[in-house]
Amino acid sequence: MRILRNLADDVKDKKLSTRSLARAEVLIDESRGHVKNGDWIKARRTIGEASLNLDSMVRATRQLVSRFADSQQISHWRGLVANAVSRSRANGGYLIVVNKLDRELSLYKSGQLVKSYPAGMGFNYLNDKLYSGDNATPEGEYKVIRKLPASKYYKALLINYPNEEDQRRFALAKRSGQLSKKAHIGG
């Protein structure tokens, strides 16, 4: 159940997924009581209802999590990191790599890992940022343009989002009707 609870925390419609999971947990506890009382029919019916609630939560998370199992997507991300680490090694500079799935920020110097830290993300962090207000975390290569030592998010790094690639994706999403004409790219 802990794994499901963590998944429920990551879905866009958090209320729906959390409600489904909470209802399933209550029904499972209720079913245990029926089993203790020897009422197998009620226990089976209650477990069936719990299963429906869990199925609902899993459906809500499947699309979100599936991109983290897509071999092409993984290959793309690994390529971005490998190229960035190579550039850091070549120019002796610093590099920050954020692993969204693990909520971890890794700091490199001259291509060598220096240290890793826990990283805070928005509630819709597993999706790639597309427009203002989607609460997603951008994916790609960005430059840190300013450090914010004290922000409403504790410590933060301001990046150059949106970059040219983000602007292209946003324009395409608007043209294709994926986004409202009133949507803004944000910053």
PALOSE-765371 format. One record per residue (C-alpha): x, y negated, z negated; residue in one letter. Coordinates in pm, whole numbers, plus 50000, padded with zeros to 5 digits. Each point is the difference from the previous one (the first is absolute). Layout:
% residues N
+-------+-------+-------+----+
:     x :     y :     z : aa :
+-------+-------+-------+----+
:     X :     Y :     Z :  a :
...
+-------+-------+-------+----+
% end
This chain:
% residues 187
+-------+-------+-------+----+
:     x :     y :     z : aa :
+-------+-------+-------+----+
: 50000 : 50000 : 50000 :  m :
: 50292 : 49763 : 49938 :  r :
: 50101 : 50019 : 50369 :  i :
: 49642 : 49922 : 50100 :  l :
: 49989 : 49713 : 49752 :  r :
: 50317 : 49854 : 50159 :  n :
: 49849 : 50038 : 50348 :  l :
: 49681 : 49831 : 49883 :  a :
: 50208 : 49704 : 49885 :  d :
: 50139 : 49959 : 50353 :  d :
: 49685 : 49991 : 50212 :  v :
: 49857 : 49682 : 50143 :  k :
: 49653 : 50050 : 49850 :  d :
: 50134 : 50063 : 49652 :  k :
: 49658 : 49978 : 49835 :  k :
: 49853 : 50273 : 50217 :  l :
: 50293 : 50240 : 49963 :  s :
: 50038 : 49939 : 49627 :  t :
: 49627 : 50048 : 49947 :  r :
: 50006 : 50328 : 50197 :  s :
: 50297 : 50127 : 49804 :  l :
: 49858 : 49895 : 49663 :  a :
: 49669 : 50169 : 50083 :  r :
: 50186 : 50319 : 50099 :  a :
: 50193 : 49998 : 49671 :  e :
: 49678 : 49963 : 49800 :  v :
: 49835 : 50282 : 50196 :  l :
: 50298 : 50231 : 49946 :  i :
: 49984 : 49936 : 49624 :  d :
: 49625 : 50062 : 50011 :  e :
: 50061 : 50324 : 50188 :  s :
: 50244 : 50117 : 49731 :  r :
: 49723 : 49952 : 49745 :  g :
: 49763 : 50212 : 50210 :  h :
: 50264 : 50273 : 50024 :  v :
: 50047 : 49999 : 49619 :  k :
: 49623 : 50038 : 49964 :  n :
: 49997 : 50283 : 50251 :  g :
: 49778 : 49808 : 50244 :  d :
: 50178 : 50100 : 50321 :  w :
: 49729 : 49868 : 50231 :  i :
: 50023 : 49646 : 49860 :  k :
: 50380 : 50023 : 49996 :  a :
: 50009 : 50099 : 50369 :  r :
: 49756 : 49722 : 50096 :  r :
: 50197 : 49739 : 49804 :  t :
: 50333 : 50111 : 50153 :  i :
: 49839 : 49978 : 50345 :  g :
: 49897 : 49640 : 49931 :  e :
: 50350 : 49920 : 49869 :  a :
: 50145 : 50145 : 50319 :  s :
: 49784 : 49767 : 50211 :  l :
: 50132 : 49701 : 49804 :  n :
: 50359 : 50115 : 50044 :  l :
: 49943 : 50055 : 50373 :  d :
: 49874 : 49643 : 50027 :  s :
: 50313 : 49866 : 49830 :  m :
: 50231 : 50216 : 50212 :  v :
: 49831 : 49880 : 50322 :  r :
: 50051 : 49641 : 49888 :  a :
: 50373 : 50056 : 49948 :  t :
: 50078 : 50238 : 50288 :  r :
: 50026 : 49732 : 50268 :  q :
: 50209 : 49777 : 49777 :  l :
: 50246 : 50272 : 49904 :  v :
: 50016 : 50174 : 50339 :  s :
: 50240 : 49747 : 50147 :  r :
: 50256 : 50106 : 49738 :  f :
: 49992 : 50353 : 50148 :  a :
: 50016 : 49888 : 50365 :  d :
: 50340 : 50109 : 50139 :  s :
: 50012 : 49712 : 50252 :  q :
: 49928 : 49743 : 49729 :  q :
: 50260 : 50156 : 49768 :  i :
: 50255 : 50004 : 50282 :  s :
: 49930 : 49631 : 50071 :  h :
: 50046 : 49905 : 49633 :  w :
: 50320 : 50206 : 49969 :  r :
: 50134 : 49833 : 50313 :  g :
: 49931 : 49654 : 49859 :  l :
: 50183 : 50087 : 49678 :  v :
: 50294 : 50167 : 50176 :  a :
: 50050 : 49700 : 50232 :  n :
: 49977 : 49755 : 49711 :  a :
: 50248 : 50200 : 49788 :  v :
: 50241 : 50011 : 50297 :  s :
: 49977 : 49622 : 50044 :  r :
: 50056 : 49952 : 49625 :  s :
: 50307 : 50225 : 50020 :  r :
: 50132 : 49813 : 50305 :  a :
: 49949 : 49647 : 49868 :  n :
: 50061 : 50070 : 49629 :  g :
: 49666 : 49845 : 49911 :  g :
: 49721 : 50082 : 49764 :  y :
: 49695 : 50201 : 50102 :  l :
: 49674 : 50068 : 49821 :  i :
: 49798 : 50308 : 50096 :  v :
: 49651 : 50041 : 49859 :  v :
: 49846 : 50346 : 49988 :  n :
: 49629 : 49932 : 49975 :  k :
: 49898 : 50358 : 49924 :  l :
: 50242 : 50022 : 49706 :  d :
: 49949 : 49633 : 49902 :  r :
: 50375 : 49959 : 49992 :  e :
: 50238 : 49724 : 50110 :  l :
: 50359 : 50104 : 50080 :  s :
: 50283 : 49749 : 50019 :  l :
: 50294 : 50069 : 50232 :  y :
: 50332 : 49816 : 50036 :  k :
: 50224 : 50073 : 50298 :  s :
: 49780 : 50298 : 50086 :  g :
: 50037 : 50159 : 49656 :  q :
: 49714 : 50044 : 49755 :  l :
: 50058 : 49776 : 49697 :  v :
: 49685 : 50055 : 49795 :  k :
: 49629 : 50083 : 50028 :  s :
: 49715 : 49827 : 49818 :  y :
: 49625 : 50053 : 49960 :  p :
: 49810 : 49773 : 50242 :  a :
: 49656 : 49846 : 49950 :  g :
: 49759 : 50004 : 50292 :  m :
: 49652 : 49875 : 50088 :  g :
: 49705 : 50233 : 49944 :  f :
: 49989 : 50086 : 50372 :  n :
: 50377 : 50040 : 50022 :  y :
: 50007 : 50327 : 50195 :  l :
: 49856 : 49830 : 50309 :  n :
: 50210 : 49780 : 50225 :  d :
: 49911 : 49632 : 49962 :  k :
: 49791 : 49872 : 50290 :  l :
: 49813 : 49688 : 49887 :  y :
: 49959 : 49755 : 49714 :  s :
: 49807 : 50149 : 49710 :  g :
: 50049 : 50370 : 50084 :  d :
: 50216 : 50042 : 49685 :  n :
: 50236 : 50223 : 50197 :  a :
: 50380 : 50000 : 49988 :  t :
: 50184 : 49913 : 50325 :  p :
: 50218 : 50262 : 50170 :  e :
: 50298 : 49915 : 50213 :  g :
: 50316 : 49794 : 49983 :  e :
: 49980 : 49672 : 49812 :  y :
: 50237 : 49747 : 49855 :  k :
: 49975 : 49879 : 49642 :  v :
: 49949 : 49626 : 50033 :  i :
: 49955 : 49916 : 49634 :  r :
: 50020 : 50161 : 49656 :  k :
: 49714 : 49926 : 49764 :  l :
: 50141 : 50062 : 49650 :  p :
: 49663 : 49932 : 49838 :  a :
: 49680 : 50058 : 50194 :  s :
: 49656 : 50135 : 49915 :  k :
: 50150 : 50336 : 50107 :  y :
: 50294 : 49971 : 49756 :  y :
: 50305 : 49986 : 50227 :  k :
: 49946 : 49987 : 50375 :  a :
: 50188 : 49966 : 50326 :  l :
: 49844 : 49784 : 50270 :  l :
: 50059 : 50152 : 50345 :  i :
: 49964 : 49865 : 50352 :  n :
: 49660 : 50162 : 50058 :  y :
: 49856 : 49974 : 50258 :  p :
: 50287 : 50065 : 50237 :  n :
: 49969 : 50028 : 50380 :  e :
: 49898 : 50368 : 49989 :  e :
: 49728 : 49924 : 49742 :  d :
: 49869 : 49716 : 50215 :  q :
: 49983 : 50230 : 50306 :  r :
: 49810 : 50271 : 49808 :  r :
: 49761 : 49741 : 49856 :  f :
: 49928 : 49848 : 50342 :  a :
: 49941 : 50346 : 50149 :  l :
: 49764 : 50096 : 49715 :  a :
: 49801 : 49680 : 50057 :  k :
: 49981 : 50051 : 50378 :  r :
: 49889 : 50361 : 49959 :  s :
: 49724 : 49901 : 49755 :  g :
: 50161 : 50184 : 49708 :  q :
: 50001 : 49668 : 49811 :  l :
: 49748 : 49720 : 49980 :  s :
: 50068 : 49692 : 50211 :  k :
: 50011 : 49807 : 49670 :  k :
: 50274 : 50221 : 49849 :  a :
: 50334 : 49836 : 49918 :  h :
: 50340 : 50164 : 49988 :  i :
: 50095 : 49857 : 49662 :  g :
: 50348 : 49940 : 49872 :  g :
+-------+-------+-------+----+
% end
